[in-house]
């Protein structure tokens, strides 16, 4: 069966896919929900890994596949795996996200602040908080933040600014935004929500780290979040929920998106 016949045999939701993209989707669907890595999908589909990764990004944006972090015990950042979504489920959630984002953006008097506060609340809720009387060091907090973000669907990479002007700055290279399509239309809501998630998680962990800003789409599929180390104050007063000494609120224009 050639590519044209293959695509025509697919359900209506996949009928508009090109031959290679439809082949990638079929490989993922054939394993019945088992997550696969990029190289394994590429081998089964007969494509180059870079080409496969491009098609996987498109399928994820279309809501046909889901990115999930690899479940493993060994150290290091887990690989991003892919599994099939139900034919209509992801589309429905994306539509709901677009509807709510447009509601916040269009009707609330200060949509950016509302999104930031919502993100902070959910960041506190989702954070892997320390046990009573336990004090986390920044390195452990970053590991927990990494796990939280990966669990949501991001592919974060943490970089310490040893080669630049601020040794206390930590950058997070944020890839694979799970709401990338919605963010393209409502960055004022979605990106502020994501900044708030980081701020809320740091607040809940009560560590001397603050999230200063998030720069959206500095490259295709890449945003940059900036953290800084803080000293001489309770982290809960300066982790992104406002400064105890009257400093600038991270909700100002510096945190665009």
C-alpha positions, 0 to 999 in steps of 0.5 A: 500500500502506498502513502496515499492509500495509507492516509486514505485508510486512516480515520478522518482526524488523520486524513490530512497528514502527509505520508511520513507523518501518518507512518510515524503516527501508525508506529506509535499507535501499533504499540497500544499505549506503550511510550516509544523513544525517537530513535525507536520510532525512527527505525520502525518508520524508516525515517531519519531521527531528525525527520521523525522528531519534526513529525512528532512535534507536529503530531504533538501540536495536533493533539495526536500524540503525547510527550511523556518523560521516560520512567527510569531510576538511573540518574540524569535527565529522562528521555522524552517518550511518545505515546498515542492520544485518544483520537478526540481527547487531546483536541477537546482539552486544547479547545477548552484551554483556548476557550479559557485563555481567551476568556481570561485575556478578553474579559479580566481587567489584568489578565497577565496578573490573573494568570501569574497568580493562578500559576503560583497557586498551582505551582504550590499545589504541584510542588514536591514540598519538603517534609516538616522541618526539612530545609532543601538546598538549591540543588535538590530544589532544582531537581524537584522543579525539574521533575515537576516540569517534566511531569507536566510535559516540558523538557527543561534543561538547567544551566548555571551562568558560569560563563556570563556576568551573573554567577548567581543566575540559573537559566532553564531552557524550556522545550516542548511546551504542552500548550504551545499552540494556545500560547501562540495566540494567548502568550499573555496568559499561557506564558505568565501561567508557566512563570507562575508555576515555577514561582509557586513551586519555589515558594512552596519548597522555601529555598533561596531561589527566585524566578525573575522572568520567562522569555517566550520563543527565543527560538522555535519551540524554546523559551528561557526562564531565569532564576536567581539565587537570593540571600539574607531573607526567607525564600517564601517572601522572595521566590516570585510572590513579591519581595519583602523589601519592596523590590520589583514584582516579577509580574512587571514587563520584564517577564514578557510572556 
